């Protein structure tokens, strides 16, 4: 092992140069990782079976049951926040008894998490030697474990979306247009946020995977919704969804004076952060964010500041990703796609406690970099501090997780290899994923 590689193995010290044998520290890390996923299973199952602990799974399950029994959407289902066809997809689990369906869903969530880690190792850490790739992936996995367990025990599907989006973009970057576009399209079907990835492919002039992604999302939606609901009911459901939920969440945050669901402290999005800090919207006597309010902007001023912040963030991402895809090396693709996944946290009106799992590729890439030597431990300390501060209502009120992801994004970009220092060109297609 070279001196440079030895320095970069600082997170887990004793690794053999061959990479076949794991150090005791690494083996202990994998055991801890596996035990955490196993420990979460009975908690998730108990919550789902008893509809307690804030889990969303019983509502998803009920929406699927309603479709099975009535061939129409359950009008008050929590899934109204997503594409209407998602209710229909949940019918595939809803025919099972609820505890069995919850167990299957937990396994799917674990599979999505492991898939995201595997994709990160294979496509984002390809410049590292095998032992260091494995260590960077393990470090990111362990740092994200609290958020992943929160996600799994709440019965959410954000991880599935992140994995499909990251895998789709990674494959498209290697020239695998059909599979990359299809995976990204499935991510767009689950949530609209991965449209950011479609825009990224257009920016890179990768027209075919971008078109395939859009076509895949529409095809899956139509194929599920129309046969079950009928053309007219499916159309009306989509119109209602767009007006009340897809475009309605941001409008509620920007205009509603009373407290809304998005005001919860677990929401760490820029929109809600500005609402807490610079307006009195959603404030009530004794609310946690009353202590941190710095101003009382009008609705018009609030809207202007919010879109101004989005504009600055958007210009920053655009500046990093401005080069055409044909001149990018694999490390450039890794930096940019990791940034796009991270940016989904900034451009969404909601960023719940488990949504920062979108930062997994960025975290692994930064931790795995060889230079500067302080980078890995600084990043680990930053993320651990963010995890600890999640227990403080005051820290959450001022958006501690938003600031942590923003700093991570800055580190990701600022420490990226100089594109002029190495060879540029498209990555080699990788058929292993």
C-alpha positions as CSV (number, residue, x, y, z in Angstrom):
1,X,0.0,0.0,0.0
2,X,1.3,3.4,-0.9
3,X,2.1,6.1,1.6
4,X,-0.8,8.2,0.2
5,X,-3.2,5.4,0.6
6,X,-2.0,4.6,4.1
7,X,-2.7,8.1,5.1
8,X,-6.2,7.9,3.7
9,X,-7.0,4.8,5.8
10,X,-7.0,6.9,8.9
11,X,-10.6,6.2,9.9
12,X,-10.0,2.5,10.4
13,X,-6.3,2.0,11.0
14,X,-5.1,-1.5,10.4
15,X,-6.1,-2.8,7.0
16,X,-4.0,-5.2,5.0
17,X,-2.6,-4.0,1.7
18,X,-4.3,-6.9,-0.2
19,X,-7.7,-5.7,0.9
20,X,-9.0,-9.3,1.3
21,X,-8.7,-9.3,5.1
22,X,-10.7,-6.9,7.2
23,X,-9.2,-5.2,10.3
24,X,-10.9,-5.9,13.7
25,X,-12.2,-2.4,13.7
26,X,-13.9,-2.9,10.3
27,X,-15.4,-6.3,11.3
28,X,-16.7,-4.7,14.5
29,X,-18.3,-1.9,12.4
30,X,-20.1,-4.3,10.1
31,X,-21.4,-6.3,13.1
32,X,-22.7,-3.1,14.7
33,X,-24.3,-2.1,11.4
34,X,-26.1,-5.5,11.1
35,X,-27.2,-5.5,14.7
36,X,-28.7,-2.1,14.3
37,X,-30.8,-3.2,11.3
38,X,-31.9,-6.3,13.2
39,X,-32.8,-4.3,16.3
40,X,-35.0,-2.0,14.4
41,X,-37.1,-4.8,13.0
42,X,-39.2,-5.5,16.1
43,X,-39.6,-1.8,16.8
44,X,-40.9,-1.2,13.3
45,X,-43.2,-4.2,13.5
46,X,-44.7,-3.2,16.9
47,X,-45.3,0.4,15.7
48,X,-47.0,-0.7,12.5
49,X,-49.2,-3.3,14.2
50,X,-50.3,-0.9,17.0
51,X,-50.3,2.3,14.9
52,X,-48.0,4.1,17.4
53,X,-44.7,5.9,17.5
54,X,-45.5,8.2,14.5
55,X,-45.3,5.4,11.9
56,X,-46.9,6.1,8.6
57,X,-47.1,2.5,7.5
58,X,-50.7,1.8,8.8
59,X,-52.0,4.8,6.7
60,X,-50.1,3.5,3.6
61,X,-51.5,0.0,4.2
62,X,-55.1,1.4,4.7
63,X,-54.8,3.3,1.4
64,X,-53.9,0.1,-0.4
65,X,-56.7,-1.8,1.3
66,X,-59.2,0.9,0.2
67,X,-58.1,0.6,-3.4
68,X,-58.5,-3.2,-3.2
69,X,-62.0,-3.0,-1.8
70,X,-63.4,0.0,-3.5
71,X,-61.3,0.6,-6.7
72,X,-60.9,4.2,-5.8
73,X,-58.6,6.4,-3.7
74,X,-59.2,6.7,0.0
75,X,-60.0,10.5,0.3
76,X,-58.2,11.1,3.6
77,X,-55.2,8.9,3.0
78,X,-51.7,10.2,3.9
79,X,-50.6,9.1,0.4
80,X,-52.5,12.2,-1.0
81,X,-49.1,13.9,-0.8
82,X,-47.8,11.7,-3.6
83,X,-48.7,10.6,-7.1
84,X,-52.2,9.1,-6.9
85,X,-51.0,5.9,-8.5
86,X,-48.9,5.2,-5.4
87,X,-52.1,4.2,-3.6
88,X,-52.6,1.6,-6.2
89,X,-49.1,0.3,-5.8
90,X,-49.6,-0.1,-2.1
91,X,-52.4,-2.6,-2.9
92,X,-49.6,-5.1,-3.7
93,X,-48.8,-5.2,0.0
94,X,-52.2,-4.5,1.4
95,X,-53.6,-8.0,0.4
96,X,-51.3,-9.4,3.2
97,X,-52.1,-9.3,6.9
98,X,-50.7,-6.0,8.2
99,X,-47.9,-7.5,10.3
100,X,-46.7,-9.6,7.4
101,X,-46.9,-6.5,5.1
102,X,-44.9,-4.5,7.6
103,X,-42.2,-7.1,7.8
104,X,-41.9,-7.2,4.0
105,X,-41.8,-3.4,3.9
106,X,-39.0,-3.3,6.5
107,X,-37.0,-5.8,4.4
108,X,-37.6,-3.6,1.3
109,X,-36.3,-0.6,3.2
110,X,-33.2,-2.5,4.3
111,X,-32.6,-3.6,0.7
112,X,-32.9,0.0,-0.5
113,X,-30.4,1.1,2.2
114,X,-27.9,-1.6,1.3
115,X,-28.4,-0.9,-2.4
116,X,-27.6,2.8,-1.8
117,X,-24.4,1.9,0.0
118,X,-23.4,-0.6,-2.7
119,X,-24.1,2.0,-5.4
120,X,-22.1,4.6,-3.5
121,X,-19.1,2.3,-3.2
122,X,-19.2,1.1,-6.8
123,X,-19.8,4.4,-8.6
124,X,-18.7,7.2,-6.2
125,X,-15.5,5.7,-4.7
126,X,-14.0,4.0,-7.7
127,X,-10.8,6.1,-7.5
128,X,-9.9,4.4,-4.1
129,X,-8.3,1.1,-3.5
130,X,-10.7,-1.6,-2.5
131,X,-10.0,-1.6,1.3
132,X,-10.5,2.2,1.4
133,X,-13.7,2.1,-0.7
134,X,-15.1,-0.4,1.8
135,X,-14.1,1.7,4.8
136,X,-15.6,4.9,3.4
137,X,-18.8,3.1,2.6
138,X,-18.9,1.6,6.2
139,X,-18.1,5.0,7.8
140,X,-21.0,6.6,5.9
141,X,-23.3,3.8,6.7
142,X,-22.6,3.9,10.4
143,X,-22.9,7.7,10.5
144,X,-26.3,7.5,8.8
145,X,-27.6,4.6,10.9
146,X,-29.7,6.7,13.4
147,X,-31.5,8.4,10.5
148,X,-31.9,5.1,8.6
149,X,-33.5,3.4,11.7
150,X,-35.8,6.4,12.1
151,X,-36.8,6.0,8.5
152,X,-37.3,2.2,8.7
153,X,-39.3,2.5,12.0
154,X,-41.6,5.2,10.5
155,X,-42.4,3.0,7.5
156,X,-41.2,5.7,5.0
157,X,-40.0,5.2,1.4
158,X,-37.6,8.1,1.1
159,X,-34.6,5.8,1.0
160,X,-36.1,3.8,-1.9
161,X,-36.4,7.1,-3.8
162,X,-32.8,8.2,-3.0
163,X,-31.4,4.8,-4.1
164,X,-33.3,4.8,-7.4
165,X,-32.3,8.3,-8.1
166,X,-28.6,7.9,-7.3
167,X,-28.4,4.6,-9.1
168,X,-30.1,6.0,-12.1
169,X,-27.9,9.0,-12.4
170,X,-24.8,6.9,-11.8
171,X,-25.7,4.5,-14.5
172,X,-26.5,7.3,-16.9
173,X,-23.1,8.9,-16.2
174,X,-21.5,5.6,-17.4
175,X,-23.4,5.5,-20.6
176,X,-26.1,3.1,-19.5
177,X,-29.0,5.3,-20.7
178,X,-31.9,2.8,-20.6
179,X,-31.4,1.3,-17.2
180,X,-30.2,4.7,-15.8
181,X,-33.2,6.5,-17.2
182,X,-35.7,3.8,-16.0
183,X,-34.4,3.8,-12.5
184,X,-34.5,7.6,-12.3
185,X,-38.0,7.5,-13.7
186,X,-39.1,5.2,-10.9
187,X,-37.6,7.6,-8.4
188,X,-39.6,10.5,-10.0
189,X,-42.8,8.4,-9.8
190,X,-42.3,7.9,-6.1
191,X,-41.6,11.6,-5.4
192,X,-41.2,14.7,-7.7
193,X,-37.8,15.7,-6.1
194,X,-35.7,13.5,-8.4
195,X,-36.8,15.8,-11.3
196,X,-33.8,17.7,-10.2
197,X,-31.8,14.7,-11.5
198,X,-33.6,14.9,-14.8
199,X,-32.7,18.6,-15.1
200,X,-29.1,17.6,-14.3
201,X,-29.1,15.1,-17.2
202,X,-30.4,17.8,-19.5
203,X,-27.7,20.1,-18.3
204,X,-25.2,17.4,-19.2
205,X,-26.8,17.0,-22.6
206,X,-27.7,13.4,-21.9
207,X,-31.1,13.7,-23.6
208,X,-31.9,10.0,-23.9
209,X,-31.8,9.0,-20.2
210,X,-33.6,12.2,-19.3
211,X,-36.4,11.5,-21.8
212,X,-36.5,7.8,-20.6
213,X,-36.8,8.9,-17.0
214,X,-39.8,11.2,-17.7
215,X,-41.4,8.6,-20.0
216,X,-40.9,5.9,-17.3
217,X,-42.5,7.9,-14.6
218,X,-45.5,8.8,-16.7
219,X,-45.9,5.2,-18.0
220,X,-45.8,3.7,-14.5
221,X,-48.3,6.2,-13.2
222,X,-50.7,5.7,-16.1
223,X,-50.3,1.9,-16.1
224,X,-51.2,1.8,-12.4
225,X,-53.9,4.5,-12.1
226,X,-56.0,4.3,-15.2
227,X,-56.9,0.5,-15.2
228,X,-57.9,0.7,-11.5
229,X,-59.5,4.1,-11.2
230,X,-60.6,4.7,-14.8
231,X,-59.4,7.6,-17.0
232,X,-61.7,10.3,-15.6
233,X,-61.2,9.5,-11.9
234,X,-57.5,9.2,-12.5
235,X,-57.3,12.6,-14.2
236,X,-59.3,14.3,-11.4
237,X,-57.2,12.7,-8.7
238,X,-54.0,14.0,-10.4
239,X,-55.5,17.5,-10.7
240,X,-56.5,17.5,-7.0
241,X,-53.1,16.2,-6.0
242,X,-51.2,18.9,-7.9
243,X,-53.4,21.8,-6.6
244,X,-53.5,20.7,-3.0
245,X,-50.2,18.9,-2.4
246,X,-47.6,19.0,-5.2
247,X,-47.7,22.8,-5.5
248,X,-49.7,23.3,-2.3
249,X,-47.1,22.5,0.3
250,X,-44.9,25.5,-0.5
251,X,-47.9,27.8,-0.7
252,X,-49.1,26.7,2.7
253,X,-45.6,27.5,4.2
254,X,-45.5,30.9,2.5
255,X,-49.0,32.1,3.4
256,X,-50.7,30.3,6.3
257,X,-50.6,32.3,9.5
258,X,-51.8,29.4,11.7
259,X,-49.6,26.4,12.6
260,X,-49.4,23.8,9.9
261,X,-48.0,20.2,9.8
262,X,-44.9,21.4,8.0
263,X,-44.0,23.6,11.1
264,X,-42.9,20.6,13.1
265,X,-39.3,20.8,14.3
266,X,-38.3,17.7,12.4
267,X,-38.7,19.7,9.2
268,X,-35.3,21.2,8.4
269,X,-36.1,22.7,4.9
270,X,-35.0,26.2,4.0
271,X,-38.6,27.2,3.5
272,X,-39.6,26.3,7.0
273,X,-36.4,27.7,8.5
274,X,-37.1,31.1,7.0
275,X,-40.7,30.9,8.2
276,X,-39.4,30.3,11.7
277,X,-36.6,32.8,11.8
278,X,-37.9,35.7,9.8
279,X,-41.7,35.7,10.2
280,X,-44.3,35.1,12.9
281,X,-46.3,32.7,10.7
282,X,-47.2,29.6,12.6
283,X,-46.1,31.0,15.9
284,X,-48.2,30.5,19.0
285,X,-47.5,31.1,22.7
286,X,-44.8,28.8,24.0
287,X,-43.8,27.3,20.6
288,X,-40.1,26.3,20.4
289,X,-39.3,28.6,17.5
290,X,-40.7,31.7,19.2
291,X,-37.3,32.2,20.9
292,X,-35.4,32.3,17.6
293,X,-37.5,34.6,15.6
294,X,-35.4,37.5,14.3
295,X,-37.9,39.4,12.2
296,X,-41.5,39.6,11.1
297,X,-41.5,39.8,7.3
298,X,-44.7,40.3,5.4
299,X,-46.0,37.6,3.1
300,X,-44.5,39.3,0.1
301,X,-41.1,39.8,1.7
302,X,-41.1,36.2,2.9
303,X,-41.8,34.9,-0.6
304,X,-39.0,37.2,-2.0
305,X,-36.5,36.0,0.5
306,X,-37.4,32.4,0.0
307,X,-37.1,32.4,-3.7
308,X,-33.9,34.5,-3.4
309,X,-32.4,31.8,-1.2
310,X,-33.4,29.1,-3.7
311,X,-31.9,31.1,-6.5
312,X,-28.6,31.4,-4.7
313,X,-28.5,27.7,-3.9
314,X,-29.5,26.9,-7.5
315,X,-26.8,29.1,-9.0
316,X,-24.3,27.5,-6.7
317,X,-25.3,24.0,-7.9
318,X,-25.4,25.2,-11.5
319,X,-21.9,26.7,-11.2
320,X,-20.5,23.4,-9.9
321,X,-22.3,21.3,-12.6
322,X,-21.8,23.6,-15.5
323,X,-19.3,21.5,-17.5
324,X,-20.6,19.2,-20.2
325,X,-20.7,15.5,-19.4
326,X,-18.3,14.6,-22.2
327,X,-15.3,16.2,-20.4
328,X,-16.0,14.8,-16.9
329,X,-13.8,12.1,-15.2
330,X,-15.4,9.6,-12.9
331,X,-14.4,11.6,-9.8
332,X,-16.2,14.7,-11.3
333,X,-19.3,12.7,-11.9
334,X,-19.1,11.4,-8.3
335,X,-18.9,14.9,-6.9
336,X,-21.7,16.3,-9.0
337,X,-24.2,13.5,-8.6
338,X,-23.5,13.5,-4.8
339,X,-24.2,17.2,-4.8
340,X,-27.5,16.7,-6.8
341,X,-28.7,14.1,-4.2
342,X,-27.7,16.5,-1.4
343,X,-29.5,19.4,-3.1
344,X,-32.9,17.5,-2.9
345,X,-32.8,18.5,0.8
346,X,-32.6,22.2,-0.1
347,X,-35.2,22.5,-2.8
348,X,-38.0,20.6,-1.1
349,X,-40.5,22.4,1.1
350,X,-40.2,19.6,3.6
351,X,-37.0,17.8,4.9
352,X,-38.1,15.5,7.7
353,X,-35.7,13.9,10.2
354,X,-34.8,11.0,8.0
355,X,-34.5,12.9,4.7
356,X,-30.8,13.7,5.2
357,X,-30.1,10.1,4.2
358,X,-29.9,11.8,0.8
359,X,-26.5,13.0,1.9
360,X,-25.1,9.4,2.0
361,X,-23.1,9.6,-1.3
362,X,-21.7,13.1,-0.4
363,X,-20.7,11.9,3.1
364,X,-18.9,8.8,1.7
365,X,-17.1,10.8,-1.0
366,X,-15.8,13.4,1.4
367,X,-14.8,10.9,4.1
368,X,-13.0,8.8,1.4
369,X,-10.9,11.6,0.0
370,X,-7.1,11.5,0.6
371,X,-6.5,15.2,0.8
372,X,-6.5,17.3,2.9
373,X,-5.6,15.0,5.8
374,X,-7.9,16.7,8.2
375,X,-11.0,16.3,6.0
376,X,-12.3,12.8,7.1
377,X,-12.2,13.4,10.8
378,X,-13.6,16.9,10.4
379,X,-16.5,15.6,8.4
380,X,-17.2,12.8,10.9
381,X,-17.2,15.3,13.8
382,X,-19.5,17.6,11.9
383,X,-22.0,14.8,11.2
384,X,-21.9,13.4,14.8
385,X,-22.5,16.9,16.1
386,X,-25.5,17.3,13.9
387,X,-26.8,13.9,15.2
388,X,-26.4,15.1,18.8
389,X,-28.0,18.5,18.2
390,X,-31.1,16.8,16.8
391,X,-32.0,16.1,20.4
392,X,-32.2,19.9,21.1
393,X,-35.4,21.7,20.2
394,X,-33.6,25.0,20.0
395,X,-31.0,23.6,17.6
396,X,-33.7,22.1,15.4
397,X,-35.6,25.4,15.5
398,X,-32.6,27.2,13.9
399,X,-32.2,24.4,11.3
400,X,-29.1,22.6,12.5
401,X,-29.4,19.8,10.0
402,X,-29.9,22.2,7.1
403,X,-26.7,24.0,8.1
404,X,-24.8,20.7,8.5
405,X,-25.8,19.5,5.0
406,X,-24.9,22.9,3.6
407,X,-21.4,22.7,5.2
408,X,-21.1,19.1,3.8
409,X,-21.9,20.4,0.4
410,X,-19.3,23.1,0.6
411,X,-16.7,20.5,1.7
412,X,-17.7,18.2,-1.1
413,X,-17.1,20.9,-3.7
414,X,-14.2,22.7,-2.1
415,X,-12.1,19.5,-1.7
416,X,-13.0,18.0,-5.1
417,X,-10.0,17.0,-7.2
418,X,-8.9,19.6,-9.7
419,X,-10.2,18.6,-13.1
420,X,-7.1,20.0,-14.7
421,X,-4.9,17.7,-12.7
422,X,-6.1,14.4,-14.1
423,X,-7.4,12.9,-17.3
424,X,-10.8,13.9,-18.3
425,X,-13.3,11.9,-20.3
426,X,-16.4,9.8,-19.9
427,X,-16.3,6.9,-17.3
428,X,-16.1,3.3,-18.4
429,X,-19.4,1.5,-18.4
430,X,-19.9,-0.7,-15.4
431,X,-22.2,-3.6,-15.8
432,X,-22.0,-4.9,-12.3
433,X,-24.9,-3.0,-10.6
